[in-house]
Amino acid sequence: MTLSDGHNASINALALTDDGRQLASGCDEGVVCLWDSELRRLRARLRCPPGLTDIGGAASSVGAVSALAFADAWQPGRLYAAQGSHLVAWDIRAIRPREPLFVVPAGQPAATQAGGSDEVNGLALLTSPTSAAAGERRLATADDGGWIRVFDGETGELVRSLRKHDNIASAVLFRPGKDWQLISGGMDCRLVVTDWKGRRGHALNIFDIDEILDAELCSDAAAAGQVQASQPLIHCLAATPDGLYAAAGLENGSVELFSAGGRHLQHAESLYGHTAAVSALLCLPGHLLLSGGNDCDCFLWNLDSDWSGGSFAHSDKVNALCGVAPDRVYLADSGPAVHCCDLNVAQLAAQQPQAPQLPPLHHYHRVVGGGGGGGVVAVAEASIQGGAPEDVEDTDEEEDDREDEEQDDVGSGLRI
């Protein structure tokens, strides 16, 4: 099944409401389409009108849509879009929304001769029941300048600005179950875990992906055609809702898996199968992880088992994935249509010998980290730049608890 007649350009981003009834897609032209996923029809096309001003009163010209997120946890009917260097909020409860609720300049002004601002690449919402009950409506962005920014989701006001990457910050997410932690990944080949609520914005630890990867295992995978001999740039992130697993998709085609060792993340496994960059990740119920790549393949991994799952061929490079169950997963590629897939059917088809158009199953699913903490760099403190206001004041007890956790990890050789 495909959803078409909404876009005229490549689709870069997808988002689905918690009940699975509404789907949003965003493309290179700056258009966001709202779909009724039950009736499989286009409901509305959202586009910022010309001459729109941002909350600072400056003229705003938004660009391609790079990320989307629904705020069902604390504001049903609210949709956020990362477009160019801006953050755009829409109230989709109207039959045909005409203008956004607000437009926020979310990218750091670029130090280039052409001027402008750094583009926003990633968008994440704080959706835990605890934060929603406390009225804490926060969202985070990652941009080309390596900045991670936290905004008030209701007003669009900037809460924190944290420079966490030396190169492009490509993805960000709030760690499930640890509301004060942000996980970010970038083109500096680093995954960073940050205490964004602390006064000093500590980087709790930094995983250097170059040091995490097992050189011998990577060499074997490259020889088998299951990974590229390229830098392990991080393109995408995902985490299971229970916070037990987090995953990073890399340029070299591997998926790096991190698990919660007690209260903390530690590198656990490298998942090999893709022969090109991993461009999208999606966590599904039952600790299933779906990965999509530039090799036009999707892999379904069972994170609780040595069984790696199935691989399913697609007709184009995968740009985005979303879904709430394996029987209805939405996929976007470089074309203007959204594809809906039933992974249960696809998996059965892939296992049939009379289906030669599908690649064989891959079972290369091996522990390389073993919880040993390789590639972890202890960091005493990360700088907070940009002069952003802090509206989050830690109690002494909360900050002491976080510092105690850090000291415990230092004693064991890990700072997570």
C-alpha positions as CSV (number, residue, x, y, z in Angstrom):
1,M,0.0,0.0,0.0
2,T,1.2,3.5,-0.8
3,L,0.0,7.0,0.2
4,S,0.5,9.2,-2.8
5,D,-0.7,12.5,-4.3
6,G,0.6,14.5,-1.4
7,H,4.2,15.4,-2.2
8,N,6.1,16.3,-5.3
9,A,9.6,15.8,-3.9
10,S,11.6,13.3,-1.9
11,I,10.2,12.5,1.6
12,N,12.7,12.9,4.4
13,A,10.6,12.5,7.6
14,L,7.7,10.6,9.0
15,A,5.8,10.7,12.3
16,L,2.8,8.7,13.6
17,T,0.4,9.5,16.5
18,D,0.4,7.1,19.4
19,D,-2.9,5.5,18.3
20,G,-1.6,5.1,14.8
21,R,-4.5,6.9,13.2
22,Q,-2.7,10.0,11.8
23,L,0.5,10.0,9.9
24,A,2.6,13.1,9.0
25,S,5.2,13.2,6.2
26,G,7.6,16.0,5.2
27,C,9.6,16.5,2.0
28,D,12.3,18.6,0.4
29,E,9.8,21.2,-0.8
30,G,9.0,22.2,2.8
31,V,5.5,20.7,2.7
32,V,4.1,18.6,5.5
33,C,1.2,16.2,4.6
34,L,-1.3,14.9,7.1
35,W,-2.8,11.5,6.3
36,D,-5.7,9.6,7.8
37,S,-3.9,6.3,8.0
38,E,-7.1,4.3,8.6
39,L,-8.9,5.6,5.6
40,R,-5.6,5.9,3.6
41,R,-6.3,9.4,2.4
42,L,-4.7,12.9,2.5
43,R,-6.2,15.1,5.1
44,A,-4.2,18.4,4.7
45,R,-1.1,19.9,3.3
46,L,0.8,22.2,5.7
47,R,3.2,24.9,4.4
48,C,4.4,28.1,6.1
49,P,3.0,31.0,4.1
50,P,5.4,33.6,2.5
51,G,6.3,36.6,4.7
52,L,5.9,34.7,8.0
53,T,7.8,36.0,10.9
54,D,9.4,34.0,13.7
55,I,8.8,34.6,17.5
56,G,11.6,37.2,17.4
57,G,9.8,39.2,14.7
58,A,12.4,38.4,12.0
59,A,11.3,37.3,8.5
60,S,11.2,33.6,8.3
61,S,11.8,31.4,5.2
62,V,11.6,27.7,6.2
63,G,13.3,25.0,4.1
64,A,13.1,21.3,3.6
65,V,11.5,19.1,6.3
66,S,14.1,17.0,8.1
67,A,12.2,15.7,11.1
68,L,8.7,15.5,12.5
69,A,7.2,14.6,15.9
70,F,3.6,14.5,17.4
71,A,3.2,15.6,21.0
72,D,0.5,13.1,22.0
73,A,1.9,12.7,25.4
74,W,1.2,16.2,26.6
75,Q,-0.6,18.1,23.8
76,P,-2.8,16.0,21.5
77,G,-3.2,17.7,18.1
78,R,0.3,19.3,18.3
79,L,2.8,18.6,15.5
80,Y,6.4,19.8,15.4
81,A,8.5,20.0,12.3
82,A,12.2,20.7,11.8
83,Q,12.5,22.8,8.6
84,G,15.7,24.2,7.4
85,S,17.1,26.1,10.4
86,H,13.7,26.5,12.1
87,L,11.4,24.7,14.4
88,V,7.7,24.9,13.4
89,A,4.7,24.1,15.6
90,W,1.2,23.2,14.1
91,D,-2.2,22.7,15.7
92,I,-3.6,20.0,13.5
93,R,-7.0,19.9,15.2
94,A,-8.3,22.4,12.7
95,I,-9.8,20.9,9.6
96,R,-7.4,22.9,7.4
97,P,-4.6,24.5,9.4
98,R,-3.5,27.7,7.6
99,E,-0.7,29.0,9.7
100,P,1.7,27.5,12.3
101,L,1.4,28.3,16.0
102,F,4.9,29.5,16.0
103,V,8.2,29.4,14.1
104,V,11.4,29.4,16.1
105,P,15.0,29.9,14.7
106,A,16.5,26.7,16.0
107,G,19.9,26.7,14.2
108,Q,23.0,28.5,15.3
109,P,24.0,31.4,12.9
110,A,26.4,29.9,10.5
111,A,29.9,31.3,10.3
112,T,30.0,31.3,6.5
113,Q,30.3,34.0,3.9
114,A,26.8,33.3,2.7
115,G,25.5,33.8,6.3
116,G,22.3,32.0,7.2
117,S,21.9,29.5,10.0
118,D,22.9,25.9,10.6
119,E,20.2,23.4,9.5
120,V,18.3,21.3,12.1
121,N,18.7,17.6,11.5
122,G,17.1,15.9,14.5
123,L,14.1,16.5,16.7
124,A,13.0,14.7,19.8
125,L,10.2,15.1,22.4
126,L,10.2,14.4,26.1
127,T,7.2,12.1,26.4
128,S,7.5,10.3,29.7
129,P,4.3,10.1,31.9
130,T,6.3,11.7,34.7
131,S,7.3,14.8,32.7
132,A,3.8,15.1,31.2
133,A,2.2,15.0,34.7
134,A,4.6,17.6,35.9
135,G,3.7,19.9,32.9
136,E,7.3,19.6,31.6
137,R,6.9,20.1,27.8
138,R,10.3,19.9,26.3
139,L,11.7,19.1,22.9
140,A,15.3,18.9,21.7
141,T,17.0,19.6,18.3
142,A,20.4,18.7,16.8
143,D,21.9,21.0,14.1
144,D,24.8,21.3,11.6
145,G,26.8,23.3,14.1
146,G,27.0,20.5,16.6
147,W,24.5,22.1,19.0
148,I,21.9,20.4,21.0
149,R,19.1,22.8,22.0
150,V,16.2,22.3,24.3
151,F,13.0,24.3,23.8
152,D,9.7,24.8,25.7
153,G,7.2,23.0,23.6
154,E,4.3,25.3,24.5
155,T,5.9,28.7,23.9
156,G,8.9,27.9,21.7
157,E,11.3,29.6,24.1
158,L,14.9,28.4,24.2
159,V,15.7,26.6,27.5
160,R,19.3,25.2,27.0
161,S,22.0,25.4,24.3
162,L,24.7,22.7,24.6
163,R,27.6,22.3,22.2
164,K,28.2,18.6,22.3
165,H,29.7,17.7,18.9
166,D,32.8,19.0,17.0
167,N,31.0,18.4,13.7
168,I,27.4,18.1,12.5
169,A,24.9,16.8,15.2
170,S,22.7,14.4,13.2
171,A,20.3,13.0,15.8
172,V,19.1,13.4,19.3
173,L,16.7,11.7,21.7
174,F,15.6,11.9,25.3
175,R,16.6,8.7,27.1
176,P,13.5,6.8,28.1
177,G,13.3,6.4,31.9
178,K,16.0,9.0,32.5
179,D,14.3,12.3,31.7
180,W,17.4,14.3,32.5
181,Q,19.5,12.5,29.9
182,L,19.9,13.4,26.3
183,I,21.5,11.0,23.8
184,S,23.0,12.6,20.7
185,G,25.1,11.4,17.7
186,G,27.0,13.2,15.1
187,M,29.5,13.3,12.2
188,D,32.3,13.4,14.7
189,C,31.8,9.7,15.2
190,R,30.7,10.2,18.8
191,L,27.6,9.3,20.8
192,V,27.2,11.6,23.8
193,V,25.0,11.2,26.9
194,T,24.3,14.6,28.5
195,D,22.7,15.6,31.8
196,W,20.8,18.5,30.2
197,K,19.0,19.5,33.4
198,G,22.2,20.0,35.5
199,R,23.5,23.5,36.0
200,R,26.7,22.8,34.1
201,G,25.2,20.5,31.4
202,H,27.6,17.7,32.1
203,A,28.5,15.2,29.3
204,L,28.0,12.1,31.4
205,N,30.1,10.1,28.9
206,I,31.2,10.1,25.3
207,F,31.4,6.9,23.2
208,D,34.0,7.2,20.5
209,I,32.6,4.8,17.9
210,D,36.0,4.3,16.3
211,E,37.3,2.8,19.5
212,I,34.2,0.8,20.2
213,L,34.3,-1.1,16.9
214,D,36.2,-4.3,16.9
215,A,38.8,-3.9,14.1
216,E,39.0,-7.6,13.3
217,L,35.3,-8.1,13.3
218,C,34.8,-5.0,11.0
219,S,37.4,-6.4,8.7
220,D,35.6,-9.7,8.5
221,A,32.3,-8.0,7.9
222,A,33.8,-5.8,5.2
223,A,35.3,-8.9,3.5
224,A,31.8,-10.5,3.6
225,G,30.3,-7.4,2.0
226,Q,28.3,-6.7,5.1
227,V,29.9,-3.3,6.1
228,Q,31.7,-0.5,4.3
229,A,35.3,0.5,5.0
230,S,34.3,4.1,5.9
231,Q,34.1,6.3,8.9
232,P,31.5,5.4,11.5
233,L,29.5,8.6,11.2
234,I,26.3,8.5,13.2
235,H,23.2,9.1,11.0
236,C,20.3,8.1,13.2
237,L,19.3,7.0,16.7
238,A,16.5,5.0,18.3
239,A,15.6,3.7,21.8
240,T,13.1,1.2,23.1
241,P,10.3,2.7,25.2
242,D,11.5,0.9,28.3
243,G,15.0,2.4,28.0
244,L,16.7,-1.0,28.0
245,Y,18.3,-0.5,24.5
246,A,19.5,2.4,22.4
247,A,20.8,2.0,18.8
248,A,22.9,4.1,16.5
249,G,22.9,3.7,12.7
250,L,26.3,4.3,11.1
251,E,27.7,5.4,7.7
252,N,29.7,2.2,7.4
253,G,26.5,0.1,7.5
254,S,26.6,-1.2,11.0
255,V,24.0,-0.7,13.8
256,E,25.7,-0.2,17.2
257,L,23.5,-1.4,20.1
258,F,23.8,0.0,23.6
259,S,22.1,-1.7,26.6
260,A,21.2,-0.5,30.1
261,G,23.7,-2.1,32.5
262,G,21.7,-1.4,35.7
263,R,21.1,2.4,35.6
264,H,23.6,3.1,32.8
265,L,24.2,2.6,29.1
266,Q,27.0,0.4,27.9
267,H,28.0,-0.8,24.4
268,A,26.7,-4.3,23.8
269,E,26.7,-5.4,20.2
270,S,27.4,-4.5,16.6
271,L,24.7,-5.6,14.1
272,Y,26.0,-6.3,10.6
273,G,24.0,-6.8,7.5
274,H,23.7,-3.5,5.6
275,T,26.1,-2.9,2.8
276,A,25.7,0.9,2.8
277,A,24.9,3.6,5.3
278,V,22.1,3.0,7.8
279,S,19.7,5.9,7.4
280,A,16.7,5.1,9.6
281,L,15.9,3.1,12.8
282,L,12.6,2.2,14.4
283,C,12.0,0.4,17.7
284,L,8.9,-1.9,17.7
285,P,7.2,-3.8,20.5
286,G,8.9,-6.9,21.8
287,H,12.4,-5.3,21.5
288,L,12.4,-5.5,17.8
289,L,14.6,-3.1,15.9
290,L,14.0,-2.2,12.2
291,S,16.8,-0.6,10.3
292,G,16.7,0.9,6.8
293,G,19.7,1.9,4.6
294,N,21.1,3.3,1.5
295,D,21.5,-0.2,0.2
296,C,17.7,-0.4,-0.3
297,D,17.4,-3.0,2.4
298,C,15.5,-3.2,5.7
299,F,16.6,-5.5,8.5
300,L,14.4,-6.7,11.4
301,W,16.5,-7.4,14.5
302,N,15.4,-9.2,17.7
303,L,17.4,-7.5,20.4
304,D,16.5,-10.2,23.0
305,S,17.8,-13.1,20.9
306,D,20.8,-14.2,18.9
307,W,18.3,-14.6,16.0
308,S,18.8,-11.5,13.9
309,G,15.5,-11.5,12.1
310,G,14.8,-11.0,8.4
311,S,16.0,-8.7,5.7
312,F,13.5,-7.2,3.2
313,A,14.4,-5.6,-0.1
314,H,13.0,-2.2,-1.0
315,S,13.1,-0.4,-4.4
316,D,15.0,2.7,-3.2
317,K,17.1,4.1,-0.5
318,V,15.3,4.4,2.8
319,N,15.0,7.9,4.2
320,A,12.6,7.4,7.2
321,L,10.6,4.8,9.1
322,C,7.8,5.0,11.6
323,G,5.2,2.7,13.1
324,V,3.7,1.3,16.3
325,A,3.4,-2.4,15.4
326,P,5.1,-4.8,13.0
327,D,2.0,-5.3,10.9
328,R,1.9,-1.6,9.9
329,V,5.2,0.1,9.3
330,Y,5.5,3.2,7.1
331,L,8.6,3.8,5.0
332,A,9.7,6.9,3.0
333,D,12.4,6.9,0.3
334,S,13.7,9.4,-2.3
335,G,10.3,9.3,-4.0
336,P,7.1,11.3,-3.3
337,A,5.0,8.4,-1.8
338,V,4.8,6.8,1.6
339,H,4.9,3.0,1.6
340,C,3.0,0.9,4.2
341,C,4.5,-2.5,5.0
342,D,3.4,-5.6,7.0
343,L,6.6,-7.0,8.4
344,N,4.9,-10.3,9.4
345,V,4.0,-10.9,5.8
346,A,7.3,-9.8,4.5
347,Q,9.2,-12.0,6.9
348,L,7.2,-15.1,5.8
349,A,7.8,-14.2,2.2
350,A,11.5,-13.9,2.7
351,Q,11.7,-17.3,4.3
352,Q,10.1,-19.0,1.2
353,P,12.5,-20.4,-1.3
354,Q,10.2,-19.5,-4.2
355,A,10.8,-15.8,-3.5
356,P,14.2,-15.1,-5.1
357,Q,13.6,-11.3,-5.4
358,L,14.2,-11.0,-1.6
359,P,17.7,-11.4,-0.1
360,P,18.4,-14.2,2.3
361,L,18.2,-13.8,6.0
362,H,21.3,-12.6,7.7
363,H,22.3,-14.0,11.1
364,Y,25.4,-11.9,11.8
365,H,24.5,-10.8,15.2
366,R,27.5,-10.8,17.5
367,V,28.6,-9.2,20.8
368,V,31.7,-7.1,20.5
369,G,31.5,-4.8,23.5
370,G,30.4,-7.2,26.1
371,G,29.8,-4.3,28.5
372,G,33.5,-3.7,28.9
373,G,33.2,0.0,28.2
374,G,35.6,0.2,25.3
375,G,35.5,3.6,23.6
376,V,34.1,5.4,26.6
377,V,35.8,8.7,27.4
378,A,35.3,10.1,30.8
379,V,34.4,13.8,30.8
380,A,34.6,16.1,33.8
381,E,32.5,18.8,32.4
382,A,31.2,20.0,29.0
383,S,30.9,23.7,28.2
384,I,27.5,25.4,27.9
385,Q,27.6,28.1,25.3
386,G,25.2,30.4,23.6
387,G,23.9,32.3,26.7
388,A,20.7,30.4,26.8
389,P,18.5,30.9,29.9
390,E,18.0,28.0,32.3
391,D,14.5,27.5,33.6
392,V,15.3,24.2,35.2
393,E,16.7,24.5,38.7
394,D,18.0,21.3,40.3
395,T,17.3,20.6,43.9
396,D,20.5,19.8,45.8
397,E,19.3,16.2,46.2
398,E,18.7,15.7,42.5
399,E,22.0,17.1,41.5
400,D,23.8,15.2,44.2
401,D,22.2,11.9,43.1
402,R,23.4,12.5,39.5
403,E,26.9,13.4,40.7
404,D,26.9,10.3,42.9
405,E,26.1,8.1,39.9
406,E,28.9,9.7,37.9
407,Q,31.4,9.0,40.8
408,D,30.3,5.4,41.1
409,D,31.0,4.9,37.4
410,V,34.4,6.5,37.6
411,G,35.4,4.1,40.3
412,S,34.5,1.2,38.1
413,G,36.3,2.6,35.1
414,L,33.2,3.8,33.4
415,R,31.7,7.3,33.3
416,I,28.1,6.7,32.0
